[in-house]
Structure formats: C-alpha cells, structure tokens
Amino acid sequence: MCRNIRPLHNFEPPATDDEVTSAALQFVRKVAGTTKPSTANQDAFDRAVAEIAHITRHLLDDLVTTAPPKNREVEAAKRRARAEARYAG
C-alpha cells in the first residue's frame, strides 16, 4: 500500500472530502505509475480520481463499527514516532 494513503475510517471528525480526494489521487498515481499524466491521458486520470473519491466516500459513509472514533492528533503522533524509528540512525 502506498505510504501516503492513510486510513480514513472511524475518525472524529470524519474524513474530509479533501482527504478522500487526496487518497484517491495517490491510488490513481500508484496504479498509473505516474504522478503527472500526459496531456492525452489527463482526462482519464482526472475521471479516475473523481470516481474513486466518490466510491470511497460511499464506502466510508456505509461502514459501521462499534469501536470508539480515533483521535486525529494521537494517530498523527503515532505516525511521526514510527517514521522517526524507521529513519533513525
């Protein structure tokens, strides 16, 4: 999985549309193998991002859980600690 795609389910406040679109963009970049499509492929690339963001929003809205919502700041601190440990020394 692409390291830039973060879990978006069960957060308080819920994932924003920008976060969903960013995850969709990272996914399409990974699948397409490029960060910047050619002019000939730009429409297909943009359409894929929009469609994946749309279906991801539906997925997030439909998922149910009994677990308490995660705290964004706590999860961000955990990610930073893991990154520091991974890149240390």
N, C-alpha and C positions, 0 to 999 in steps of 0.2 A: 504494500500500500504506500502511496505517496506520503511522505512525512508531513507535507503541508496540509493534507486533508485531516481535519480534526473531527472527533465525534461531535455531533450536533444535537443528539437526543438527550432529553431529560436535564435540561439546564434551566435555571431561573436567573434572569428572564430567558424566555425561549430564544432559539437561534433567530437572528435577523435575516431578512431577505438578502442582504449583502453577504452574510456568512454563507448562506446556501449557494448563492451565485459564485462566490469565490471557490467553494468546494467543487462545484460543477466545472468551473474553468480549469482547475487543477486536474480533474479527472480527464477532461477532454484533451488537455495538453499531453497528459501521460499516454493516453490511448493513441492520439495522433502522432506522437513522437516529435512534437514541435511546440515551441512557445509562441511562435508568430507564424500563422499560416500564410501561404502565398495569396496574392490578390484573387486568383482563380478559386481558392478554397475558403476564402473568408466567410462567404455566406453560409456554407455548410458548417463551418466551425462555429459561427455565432448561433446558428439554429440549434446545433447540438448542445451548446452551453445552455441556451434558453429552455430546451426541452428537458434536459437533465435537472436543471434547477427546479423546474415546475414539478416534475415527478418526485424529486427529493422533498420538496415542501409537502406534497401529499403524503409521502411516507412518514415524515416527521409528525404531521398532524394526526395520522391514523395510529401510530404506535402508542401502546399503553404500557404502563409499568406501575408497580406498587412501591418501587424504590423512591426515596426522597430525592428531590431535584438536587443536582450537583451545583456547587458554588463555582462560578467562573474564575474568581481570584485564586481559590485554593487549587483548582485544576491547572491554572496557568503557572502557579508556583511549582507544582509537581513537574510540569513540562520543563521549566527552567532548570530545576535540580537534576532531572535526567539528562538534559543537554550538557550541563556542566560536568557531570560524571562521565559522560561519553567522550567529551572533548578535552578532558583534563589530562595533563601531562604527557 
